[in-house]
Every structure is written in structure tokens, then in C-alpha cells.
Amino acid sequence: MTQALPQSVLFCCDHNAIRSPMAEGIMKQFYGTECYVQSAGLKNDLEIDGFAISVCHELGVELSRHQSRSFEEMEQLGDQLSSFDMIVALSPASYARAQELTKVFHLDVHFWDTFDPTARGETRDAKLDAYRRTRDQIVDQISKRWGPARR
């Protein structure tokens, strides 16, 4: 059974370069402006991953303009954690950090154990398959929680 779409969601992972930008882009593609969606990472030390861009493009999701950012940079830019209805962590480390940062807020923090496609596969096709696995896992989680795409 699907749940009502929250007003705002923050997706997070380790570097804000693969999983959380995928989730942000897919969520925006599925529900448009019905929900405010952002993403962040523990660190901002990597650019958006080219394989993530490619596999999301297959669904019509544009990630090439994504700017990676950390939790701290996100707050410096005006997106306070307390302003989100829900945080969805896609890695164990980001889940732990999100819980730590929000322990004084009344905020739902969820963990979706999401496959890390980095360092998987020897060939380009094998790497793309690993990234598709991650993308499809995110699509499934979003669809199960909030229903099919509305756009």
C-alpha cells in the first residue's frame, strides 16, 4: 500500500555523486513539483558520476547539471534539515549521520539499503548493468512507497 507523498524529501548517500542524485532526479521525474526534493552526501569530494548520468538518461531523467554537495553545504545554501518532512538515507554511513544530525528534530529518517555500483564490472556494459541495478532499485523503492510516476 502506498503512502501519501510528503511535502519535502532529502535523499542522502556518501558522496552525493551516484545514489542520492539518482533518487532526487527520479523523484522529480515521477512527481514533478508535488514534492520538494533535494539530495546531499556526507562529503562533497566527487562530481556526478557519468554512469549514473547515462542510466538515468535512459528513463528521461537529467542528471548532468547536478552539483554535488554535503550536508553542511546544503545548510549553508539555505536548505535546513529541519525543514524536510523526511530524510531517506541510501547508505549505512549516511543513515548514521542523518540520525545524528536530526536527533533534536521531529523528523522521519529512513534507510533504504541501496546497492553501491562503484567498482563493479570490468567492461563498460558490466558497469552500466551495475548502475542500472541501483537505478531500478531506487525506482522500485520510490514506486512502492508513493505509487507510480504521475508524469
KEPA-132444 format. One record per residue (C-alpha): x, y, z; residue number from 1. Coordinates in nm, 3 decimals, always signed. Each point is the difference from the previous one (the first is absolute). Layout:
N
<xx X	yy Y	zz Z	i NUM>
...
***
This chain:
151
<xx +0.000	yy +0.000	zz +0.000	i 1>
<xx +0.139	yy +0.338	zz -0.100	i 2>
<xx +0.028	yy +0.295	zz +0.233	i 3>
<xx -0.084	yy +0.364	zz -0.053	i 4>
<xx +0.272	yy +0.199	zz -0.166	i 5>
<xx +0.183	yy +0.218	zz +0.255	i 6>
<xx +0.046	yy +0.371	zz -0.063	i 7>
<xx +0.379	yy -0.033	zz +0.006	i 8>
<xx +0.261	yy -0.278	zz -0.016	i 9>
<xx +0.377	yy +0.002	zz +0.033	i 10>
<xx +0.188	yy -0.297	zz -0.146	i 11>
<xx +0.353	yy -0.056	zz +0.127	i 12>
<xx +0.296	yy -0.229	zz -0.062	i 13>
<xx +0.376	yy +0.013	zz +0.043	i 14>
<xx +0.119	yy +0.241	zz -0.274	i 15>
<xx -0.319	yy +0.134	zz -0.164	i 16>
<xx +0.137	yy -0.123	zz -0.331	i 17>
<xx -0.200	yy -0.317	zz -0.082	i 18>
<xx -0.282	yy -0.133	zz +0.217	i 19>
<xx -0.150	yy +0.315	zz +0.153	i 20>
<xx +0.010	yy +0.203	zz -0.326	i 21>
<xx -0.166	yy -0.295	zz -0.175	i 22>
<xx -0.274	yy -0.005	zz +0.265	i 23>
<xx -0.045	yy +0.378	zz -0.017	i 24>
<xx -0.026	yy +0.000	zz -0.378	i 25>
<xx -0.234	yy -0.300	zz -0.015	i 26>
<xx -0.225	yy +0.146	zz +0.270	i 27>
<xx -0.022	yy +0.331	zz -0.186	i 28>
<xx -0.071	yy -0.183	zz -0.327	i 29>
<xx -0.276	yy -0.208	zz +0.162	i 30>
<xx -0.180	yy +0.265	zz +0.202	i 31>
<xx +0.108	yy +0.336	zz -0.140	i 32>
<xx -0.067	yy +0.292	zz +0.231	i 33>
<xx -0.234	yy -0.196	zz +0.231	i 34>
<xx +0.294	yy -0.051	zz +0.236	i 35>
<xx +0.312	yy +0.205	zz +0.072	i 36>
<xx +0.298	yy -0.233	zz -0.048	i 37>
<xx +0.371	yy +0.050	zz +0.063	i 38>
<xx +0.304	yy -0.219	zz +0.057	i 39>
<xx +0.323	yy +0.021	zz +0.196	i 40>
<xx +0.296	yy -0.211	zz +0.101	i 41>
<xx +0.228	yy -0.045	zz +0.294	i 42>
<xx +0.272	yy +0.159	zz -0.212	i 43>
<xx +0.017	yy +0.205	zz -0.316	i 44>
<xx +0.319	yy -0.144	zz -0.143	i 45>
<xx -0.125	yy -0.146	zz -0.330	i 46>
<xx -0.181	yy +0.133	zz -0.304	i 47>
<xx -0.319	yy -0.165	zz -0.127	i 48>
<xx +0.089	yy -0.342	zz -0.138	i 49>
<xx -0.019	yy -0.045	zz -0.378	i 50>
<xx -0.151	yy -0.347	zz +0.025	i 51>
<xx -0.275	yy +0.136	zz +0.227	i 52>
<xx -0.070	yy +0.270	zz -0.260	i 53>
<xx -0.019	yy -0.261	zz -0.277	i 54>
<xx -0.234	yy -0.246	zz +0.167	i 55>
<xx -0.233	yy +0.273	zz +0.124	i 56>
<xx -0.009	yy +0.152	zz -0.347	i 57>
<xx -0.148	yy -0.332	zz -0.117	i 58>
<xx -0.308	yy +0.090	zz +0.211	i 59>
<xx -0.006	yy +0.363	zz -0.112	i 60>
<xx +0.154	yy +0.119	zz +0.329	i 61>
<xx +0.255	yy +0.280	zz -0.044	i 62>
<xx +0.292	yy -0.009	zz +0.242	i 63>
<xx +0.281	yy +0.167	zz -0.195	i 64>
<xx -0.055	yy +0.338	zz +0.167	i 65>
<xx -0.006	yy -0.144	zz +0.353	i 66>
<xx +0.237	yy +0.172	zz +0.242	i 67>
<xx +0.119	yy -0.231	zz +0.277	i 68>
<xx -0.019	yy +0.141	zz +0.351	i 69>
<xx +0.047	yy -0.109	zz +0.358	i 70>
<xx -0.244	yy +0.035	zz +0.289	i 71>
<xx +0.194	yy +0.304	zz +0.118	i 72>
<xx -0.002	yy +0.169	zz -0.343	i 73>
<xx -0.371	yy -0.071	zz -0.035	i 74>
<xx -0.071	yy +0.183	zz +0.325	i 75>
<xx +0.231	yy +0.288	zz -0.100	i 76>
<xx -0.210	yy +0.037	zz -0.316	i 77>
<xx -0.319	yy +0.028	zz +0.205	i 78>
<xx -0.142	yy -0.353	zz +0.005	i 79>
<xx -0.024	yy -0.075	zz +0.372	i 80>
<xx -0.041	yy -0.367	zz +0.095	i 81>
<xx -0.284	yy +0.092	zz +0.234	i 82>
<xx -0.201	yy +0.134	zz -0.294	i 83>
<xx -0.033	yy -0.344	zz -0.163	i 84>
<xx -0.287	yy -0.235	zz +0.080	i 85>
<xx +0.214	yy -0.305	zz -0.066	i 86>
<xx +0.360	yy -0.100	zz -0.055	i 87>
<xx +0.073	yy -0.317	zz -0.195	i 88>
<xx +0.354	yy -0.131	zz +0.044	i 89>
<xx +0.130	yy -0.230	zz -0.273	i 90>
<xx +0.319	yy -0.111	zz +0.174	i 91>
<xx +0.071	yy -0.118	zz +0.355	i 92>
<xx +0.242	yy +0.286	zz +0.071	i 93>
<xx -0.243	yy +0.268	zz -0.120	i 94>
<xx -0.276	yy -0.158	zz +0.209	i 95>
<xx +0.213	yy +0.022	zz +0.312	i 96>
<xx +0.094	yy +0.362	zz -0.074	i 97>
<xx -0.358	yy +0.102	zz -0.080	i 98>
<xx -0.118	yy -0.150	zz +0.329	i 99>
<xx +0.274	yy +0.185	zz +0.186	i 100>
<xx -0.076	yy +0.334	zz -0.168	i 101>
<xx -0.375	yy -0.026	zz +0.060	i 102>
<xx -0.016	yy -0.143	zz +0.351	i 103>
<xx -0.151	yy +0.324	zz +0.135	i 104>
<xx -0.258	yy +0.031	zz -0.282	i 105>
<xx -0.330	yy -0.179	zz -0.041	i 106>
<xx +0.089	yy -0.140	zz -0.340	i 107>
<xx -0.038	yy -0.335	zz -0.172	i 108>
<xx +0.335	yy -0.151	zz -0.099	i 109>
<xx -0.021	yy -0.317	zz -0.208	i 110>
<xx +0.264	yy -0.238	zz -0.128	i 111>
<xx -0.033	yy -0.158	zz -0.343	i 112>
<xx +0.289	yy -0.242	zz -0.033	i 113>
<xx +0.102	yy +0.083	zz -0.356	i 114>
<xx +0.257	yy -0.182	zz -0.210	i 115>
<xx +0.329	yy +0.190	zz -0.050	i 116>
<xx +0.095	yy -0.048	zz -0.367	i 117>
<xx +0.352	yy +0.139	zz +0.024	i 118>
<xx +0.288	yy -0.238	zz -0.072	i 119>
<xx -0.242	yy -0.251	zz -0.155	i 120>
<xx +0.059	yy -0.153	zz -0.341	i 121>
<xx +0.305	yy -0.007	zz -0.221	i 122>
<xx -0.154	yy +0.121	zz -0.325	i 123>
<xx -0.208	yy +0.307	zz -0.078	i 124>
<xx -0.308	yy -0.218	zz -0.051	i 125>
<xx +0.054	yy -0.177	zz +0.332	i 126>
<xx +0.040	yy +0.334	zz +0.177	i 127>
<xx -0.317	yy +0.135	zz -0.162	i 128>
<xx -0.187	yy -0.312	zz +0.114	i 129>
<xx +0.114	yy +0.063	zz +0.359	i 130>
<xx -0.119	yy +0.361	zz -0.017	i 131>
<xx -0.331	yy -0.111	zz -0.153	i 132>
<xx -0.042	yy -0.236	zz +0.294	i 133>
<xx +0.037	yy +0.294	zz +0.239	i 134>
<xx -0.230	yy +0.221	zz -0.207	i 135>
<xx -0.267	yy -0.270	zz -0.020	i 136>
<xx +0.023	yy -0.066	zz +0.372	i 137>
<xx -0.062	yy +0.371	zz +0.066	i 138>
<xx -0.292	yy +0.007	zz -0.246	i 139>
<xx -0.153	yy -0.302	zz +0.175	i 140>
<xx +0.038	yy +0.153	zz +0.347	i 141>
<xx -0.151	yy +0.333	zz -0.107	i 142>
<xx -0.288	yy -0.169	zz -0.184	i 143>
<xx -0.080	yy -0.233	zz +0.290	i 144>
<xx -0.003	yy +0.287	zz +0.247	i 145>
<xx -0.181	yy +0.272	zz -0.198	i 146>
<xx -0.157	yy -0.172	zz -0.300	i 147>
<xx +0.074	yy +0.004	zz -0.372	i 148>
<xx +0.133	yy +0.299	zz -0.188	i 149>
<xx -0.259	yy +0.273	zz -0.051	i 150>
<xx +0.175	yy +0.172	zz -0.286	i 151>
***
